Amino acid sequence: MSSQLKENLAYAWLPWWVMGVCCSFLLPLSSYQYWVMATVLLGLMAIKPGWRWCRNGCLLCIGVMFAIWRTEAALTHQWPLSDKSDTQQVTLIVTDIAQTDQFRTRFFAKVRLNDGRTQNWLVNDYGKQRWPAGSQWRVKAKVRAVISETNIIGFNKEAWALANHIGAEATLKGKRELITTKLNWTGSLSHWRAKLSERWQKQQAVYPQGVALLKALAVGEQSALPAQAWQIFRPLGLNHLVSISGLHVGMLAMLAAWLCGKLLHLLPVRIEQPWIYKRSVAVITAVIYSALAGFAVPTQRSMLMIMILAMTWRRGHLRSMQIWWLTIAIVLLYDPLAVLSVGFWLSFLLVAALMWAGEGTGQLSKLRQLLQSQWAAGMASLVLVAYIFGSVPLMSAPVNALAIPWFTLVLVPVALISLILPIPFLADMAAWISEKSMQALYATANYAPEYYPAHAPLGLWLLATIGTAILLLPRGFFLRPLCLLVLLMLLLYKPSRPLMNEARVTIWDIGQGLAVSISTARHDLLFDTGTDYAAKSILLPNLQAIGIKRLDTLVLSHNDADHDGGAELVKAKLRPQQILAGQAGAYPFAVKHCQAGINWQWDGVWFEFLNQPVNAQAKKNDQSCVLRVVSAGKSVLITGDLAKRGERKLVAAYGDKLYSQILLLGHHGSRTSSDAEFIRVVRPDYAIASTGFANRYNHPHLQVQELIKKENISFLRTDRMGGIETTLSIRSLQWQPLSQIKPYWQRKPMDKP
């Protein structure tokens, strides 16, 4: 291959194809036939001399078509979309080490369906039985499609499932039947990894945190780490290190190649072309270390990248950025769904930033080069991490500067050596070092602040990205002060608030649970928090994304996990000035009872509690807070999980005064709530059910749906629409989805309000 052809391939052709693959996942419709027509037309136009842009456009269209073709093929292997779970009797093979927490055991399995097809499933067992890796079982399971909650920001479960080729999520029911323990090669690999994980059992009692870290680093068993450990990794910016990541695979391969070079140098004979041996050792090391992670999808990509680098990185062969384009193209050719993985963007863009910033720094000292690299990695990750996760770990750069070499050059090699050489002393030493490392991280996390920027308009994000690229250039430009100003604008951006006499009502999509925020011109109220997981992973990041840093009032309707599971977390993070609850005695902190008669006014908006007195022995649902908010002649009524008996008491006490244009259906649309007389007295224009997609309770119940339809009420559901919001003002009610984009690969219906 001539040098000119290589230059064209790496710089002129591949980038357009790569951009086509990446951009395809933003399309609202696949429209495959139109892209074929565009490709043919641009290809014909590219024949004309001087029409180079047509060739580039043709390559972009080819990239789009390739990604759509592979994505639609992957979608055919997903479980059919349905509002209800489907009960199936299937045969499954456990393909990874099972992960157990306080509620359930989770594992990945290859499932053979009754029609002969196979799928990869994420399986939940609330009985917490033992599931040896590689074992084969006959089970009964409730199966549903993997559907994500959709709000302003947050983890997209559908994207994760596609990127990892997961076809469905299942919950086991009834008894199981062991079919065979005979293992194929994948089962043998998983069984081998499980056996390796058990080698630290003796050290578990003395060094519990250290052994958990060793398991995560050596065999990819991330579930061994407790939940509180993951909470300290986030503010430190270390989540990417606490697993068999691409960074570990690459650094360990480089270390092995370096050691191989030193050994070759010590040999009494001269070795011709030693680079062949060093790169071969690097590839073998990457393959073995990836096998320890069960060849998980992220490690497959890392292994592939190292193979490409080993074959292409020769002096004068290809420059660093050319290798970067070639590597990313081959990774996407192998699996275009990698674009949906957060790790894909973090790894490739950070590497690109290091290369971009490193151009022309060869004459600098090693210390200057190290500082330049840390500056590049920190700045490149700033915008990306803020956009994806909604937070900026302020101590990430200095912590990573120390943690990356410590994890990669000390902890990972020590963990692997203690596995390869099953000597008790080595296992004790590895566990002790890891335990001390975890203790140091816990201590550091106490002083590691996080900053939560509000979610800015897309244009400002794009400007900040361009500004970051300019800042990373090795030679200064007069635009640098302007770029810093753009970054500052992004980080200090404040979303607009409602006007006086207006209230913004947001119903968050948190799965099976309830969380409603109500904002006025200068105040914020949150009614319920959802589960602890939902509060941590969905609610808090989104509240901070809309600029809510503190709460004036937190209302906990009653003591049920899907309503107040995140109460302590919200209290700690958003520091509400007052907390009111239906069961005030259920909490270890100061709480007022939300009794009828409590009312107040914020910025021209009226708030009042309506719930009637009940006996202390009453069921939890009957003790739910009932909140009514009135602004500009419009109102919203929220009843928690109040049952029909409580609804009838409200009718008897208030009658037509209950009238509200918006009604949050009691108990997520369960038939135990939504009494027909109550619905007719409230006379809502909109009835809303906050439910999880295909939830096990079958909420909202069909009887409730029929009643709402019979009363000619508009019915809104978070499981089919995602998070939604409206404003109580003099204008007519207009509902807006929190997520404005629905790409073609997303299967959540996203019905229009």
ABEGO torsion letter per residue (X at the ends): XBAAAAAAAAAAAAAAAAAAAAAAAABABAGAAAAAAAAAAAAAAAABBGBAAAAAAAAAAAAAAAAAAAAAAAAAABBBBBABBBBBBBBBBBABBBBBBAABBBBBBBBBBAAGBBBBBBBBBAAGBBBBBGBBBBBBBBBBBBBBBBBABEBBAAAAAAAAGBABBBBBBEBBBBABABBBAAAAAAAAAAAAAAAAAAAAAABAAAAAAAAAAAAGBAAABBAAAAAAAAAAGAAAABBBBAAAAAAAAAAAAAAAAAAAAABABBBBGAAAAAAAAAAAAAAAAAAAAGGBAAAAAAAAAAAAAAAABBBGABBAAAAAAAAAAAAAAABAAAAABAAAAAAAAAAAAAAAAABGAAABBAAAAAAAAAAAAAAAAAAAAAAAAGBBBAAAAAAAAAAAAAAAAAAAAAAAAAAABBBAAAAAAAAAAAAAAAAAAAAAAAABBBBBBBBBBAAAAAAAAAAAAAAABABBBAAAAAAAAAAAAAAABBBBBBBBGBBBBBBBBAEBEBBBBBBBAABBBBBEAEBAAAAAAAAAAAAAAAGBABBABBBBABBBAAAAAAAAAAAAAAGBABBBBABAAABABBBBBBBBGBBBBBGGBBBBBABBBBBAABBAAAABBBBBBBBGGBBBBBAEABBAAAAAAAAAAAEAAABBABBBBBGGGBAABGBAAAAAAAGBABBBBBBBBGBAAGOBBAAAAAAAAAAGBBBBBAAAAEBBBBBBBABBBBBBBABABBBAABABAGBBX
